[in-house]
């Protein structure tokens, strides 16, 4: 995995949870592949984004994280469209790739 991909993944997890442990960062960024300056730059970036970096024993247990609240609605269609907004759709390239795999599968069966 490329350095940028690793950093992006850590940033994404940090933004979702709002907190990361030093152990998680050290595990994702082994010192043989990343310099201390690179790791410190990432930690500064996370801090600027509002992500707290804590010791393992300070991390919030999953039970204490409050679930996201949703609006109550009587309209099932509106609820369906609202939930569909949380699902990513295929890109053009992904759709073409899946269509090719489907055609290959049909040829194998026929």
Secondary structure, DSSP 8 states (H G I E B T S, - for coil): --HHHHHHHHHHHHHHHSEEEHHHHHHHS-TTTS-HHHHHHHHHHHHHTT-EEE-GGGS--GGGS--------S-HHHHHHHHHTTS----HHHHHHHHHHHHHHHHHH-
